[in-house]
Amino acid sequence: DKAMNNAVGVDAADTWVKKMIAHHQGVIDMSKVVLGLEPTADVAKMAQMTIDDQGAEIEALKALARNGPANADSAALYQSAMSKMHEEMMAASGATPSAAYLAKMLAHHRGAIAMSDIALANGATGAVRTQIEETRAEQVK
């Protein structure tokens, strides 16, 4: 959450890129935790796939990130969606580590969808827009 709040780009699209890097790193960390808690086989497979896929996407996002002065107004666009996601993830629980992981992942994906919608509504174009659309579609799936 802290890394996402600190990620600010030069405009709304670049801020999405930088926040999504932190977002993906957070789910990699969460997936590594659940793997250490003896999850069910299907959740272990999902967690490992998440680690692999999100790691690759982080590298693709880094290539899209731009240098320049941070635009605080662009970061403010995401604050409500990020706060809601954080609250939902913190409240999500389950009777087992696997159930808790799945509940938290649902909140995580809903947050990414909301953040993607914000970026799409605020002028994202070109390769960044394509990445946002692909990320959104994956999160919906």
NORLIN-V434902 format. One record per helix or strand of 2 or more residues. SS is the DSSP state (H for helix, E for strand). FROM is the first residue (numbers start at 0). LEN is the number of residues. Records with the same first field share a line. If there is no record, write none. Layout:
BEGIN
SS->FROM-LEN + FROM-LEN
END
This chain:
BEGIN
H->1-5 + 11-24 + 40-24 + 71-5 + 78-13 + 96-25 + 125-15
END
